[in-house]
């Protein structure tokens, strides 16, 4: 599969097309966004920020990067690739042409899943063309993503953007597949960027996700259900299929245990007693249980 960065971008202020102008992106109304030294664009303007430093902190991003780079979540990345491959092939056959299949990772974090997508696409014999973009409201996450490199040391063929899910920075009807992996979908925003037949791959924690870890840090543990998709229907999305990805991972060091917690909401929720109990753990077998739902825009 051939992969390149996505180019159909829209101004987050007025929604008009963004055109490359040297190291800047500029719309027809004169709004301009400069490329950062690390190769990404920050498209979040001050009036759209909920805080001075929104999204994941630098420390949370660093922990997630260390953990994901171990490859322990590779079965999830493999599921993402298989979904992309199947949709790209079926779209090409339906359209009868060789147009590129466009993918945006909403809440891309530090870029692990798009990097694995690029790597697995390079190993595929299929001739589909992919155009990729990753965006996140955390500048620390996007900065880390932009520093990722392909096996040959070259920058990944991905357009990295600081932006939020309420205003996906893409031209109307330009995105074939929106990825939302452990994220927070904003269905109205997604719909604005997708045409009829566009899809969303939503991956959320399942009932037993990290259950062994949760039993250590909380006095009472209940099974949690994936987030509701009721609002998706109001925006025209309907559920195509639901699949479970379930496997076990072994955390062999105290750092791995701490990194896993640090990259989840549990880092901010667990009581002090749970924090102390966790500090004594240097090895743990953990269940990974995630629910993957594919939705299509009607």
N, C-alpha and C positions, 0 to 999 in steps of 0.2 A: 504494500500500500504506500502511496506517495503522500507526504505530509508537508504542509506549509502553514504559516501564520494566517489567521483570518484578517481580512482587510475591510469588511463592510461595517465600519464604525460610525456611531452617531454622537453628536454633541450632547453631553448630559445636561446642558442648560436649556437648549431649544430643540433638540432632536433632529437637527439638520445634519447632513453627511459631514464626516470629518475626512479631510484630505491631507495626505502627507506633504509636508513642506520642510524639507531638510530634516532636522532633528525635532520638528514640531508637528503636531496635528492641529489643523485649523478648519473651522467651519465657515460658511459663506457670510455669517454675521460678524466675523472677526474674533470669535472666541478661540483662544489658542492654548494648547497644552504642550509643554516641553517634555521631551524624553529624558528620563533620569539617567545618571551615569551608568547604572546597572542594566539599562535597556528596557525599562518599563515606562508606562505613562500613568500619571495620576490624574484621573478624570473627576475626582470628587471635589466639588467646590465648597467653600466655607458654609454657605447657607444650607447645604444638604447634609452637613455633619451633625450627628447626635451628640458628639463630644469632641474634644480637641484631638484625641487619639483613639478613634473607634476601632472595634474589632479586636482580634487576639493580640495579646501583648508580645513583645519581643521574646520574653522568656518562654511563653507558651508555644510560640512558633519554633523556637530552638529545640524544645523537648519533643515536639511532634516530628520535626525533621530527623532527629536522632533515632526516634523509635521507628518511624516508617522506613528509614533507610536500612533497617535490619532485614526487611523483606517479610516480616511476620504477617503483614496484612496482604501479601501477594495474591491469595485467592480472591480477595475483593477486587483487586486491580484486574485480575484475569476475567472476572465476571463483567466488569465494565467494558473491557476490550471485546469480549464475545458479543455483547449487546451492540456495541458500535459497529463491529464487522457485519453482523446480520442486518442491521438497519441500513448501513451504507450500501450493501449489496442489493437489498430489496428495493431501495429508493432508486438506484441506478437502473435496475431492470424496469421499474414502473415508468420512469421518465424517458427511458430509451436513449439517454445520452450519457456523456461522461462528465457531467458537471460535478464539482467538488461537493462533498457532504460536509456541512458546517456544524461545528460542535463548540459550545461554550460551557466551561465549567464554572458554575455559579458558587462562589465561596470556595475557590480553588485551594485556599491555604498555601502551603509552601511548595505546591506543585508536584507532589509525589505521583498522584494518579495520572496526570497528563504526561509526566515523564515515562511512566510505565506504558501508557497508551502509545506514545511515540516509539518506544522500544519494541513492543509487541507488533505494531503495525509494520515496522521495518523487517520483521521476521516472516510476515505473511506474504503468501504468493498472490493474493488478490490484487487486482489492478485499480481498485477504488482510490480516489483522491480525497484526502481529508484536509479541512482547514480548521485550525484550532485557536481558541482563545481561552485564557483563564482570568477570572476577575475576583477580587476580594476587597472588602472594605478596609482590611488591615494592611497598612503600607508595609509593615514588617513582614507579613506573609508574602506579599507580592515581591518585595525586595529579595527574599530568600528564594522564591520560585524563579525569578529572573537570573539567579546565579547558578541554577542547575545547568548541567552540561550533558551533551550526548556522549556516547562512548568514544568518539573521536576528539572530544574536547571542544567541539563547536557548540554555540548556544542552541538551545532547543528551538525547533520551528513552531513556536507558540507565541501569540501576541498576549503579553502580560499587562494587565490593567488594574489600577486601583479604582474600584467602582462598587456600587451597592446593588442589591437585588431589586430594590424598588425602581431603579432606573438603569436597567441593563444597557450598556453603551453600544448598542448595535442597531443597524438600520432595520426598519420595519420588515417583518416577514423574511429575515435573512438567516435565522438559525434553525437548522433541521433538528438538532438534539441539544437539549439543555441538561447538563449533569448537575445534580444537587446531592452531594455525597456528605451525609451527616450535617446537612445545612438547614437553612430556613427558607423554604420557597416563598416567593411572593408571586402568586399566580397571575395577577393583573400585569405585573412587569414582564413576566415570562411571555404572556400572550402577545404583548406589544412587539416582541422580537420574533415571533413565530407565525408562520402561515398555517392554514388548515393542513392537517397531516403531520405537523411538527410533533416532536415527542419530548417527554421529560423522563429521565431516569432518576428516581428518588431512592436513596439508600439511607435507612435509619436503623438504630439499634433495635434488636428483637427482644422478646421477653427475657431470655437468658443471657443477654450480652454482658460479658464481664461479671457474671453472677458470683464467681468465687472472690473476686476483688471487692464487690459490693458487700459481701457477707463479712468481710474484715473491717470495713470502714463505717458501716451503719449498724445500729443495734437491731433494727427491723428492716427486712428486705422484702419488697413486693415485686412481682413481675411487672415490667413496664411494657406498654403497648406502643407500637410505632405511632408517630404523630398523625393526626387526622388529616384526611385529604378532602373533607367536605367542601372546603372553599375552592378546590380545584374545579369541581363541577360547575360552580357559579361562573367560572371564567371559561368554560367550554371544554375542559379536559375530562376524559373518561378513562377509567382503569382498563388496561389491556391484559396485564398479567401480574401476578405476585409470585416471587420466588424467595426461598430462604437460602442464605449462604452461611453455613455453620461448620466450624472447625475448632481445633484446640491449638493453643500456642503455649510454649514454655518460656517463661521469663527467667533467665539464668543469672541475673545480677540485680543488685539493689537499684542500680541506676535505671535498668529497664523497667522495673516496677514503678519507680518514681516518675519516669518519663511517660508511661502509659496513663497514669493518673493525671499528670500535669496537662496532658493534651485533651482532657475531657472536662465536662462541667463539674465532675466530682471534686476537682481540685479546689473549687470555691464553695462547695456545699457540705463537705464532710465535717463532722464535729471534731473537736480536739481529741477526744478519745480515739476516734478512728484514725486520725493523723498519727497519733503515737503508736497505735497498733501496726499501722502500715510501715512505720520507720524500722520495725524489727524484722520485716520480711525481706529476704534477699533471693528468694526463689519461689516461683509460683506457676502452677498450671492453670490456664485461664480459658474459658469458653468464649469464642467469638461467635455471636449469633446476630446476623443482620438480615433485614427484610429489604429486598429489592423490588420496587414497583415501577412498572413502565406505564406511562399515561400518554395518551394521544389527544391532540387538539382537534376537536370536531369542526 
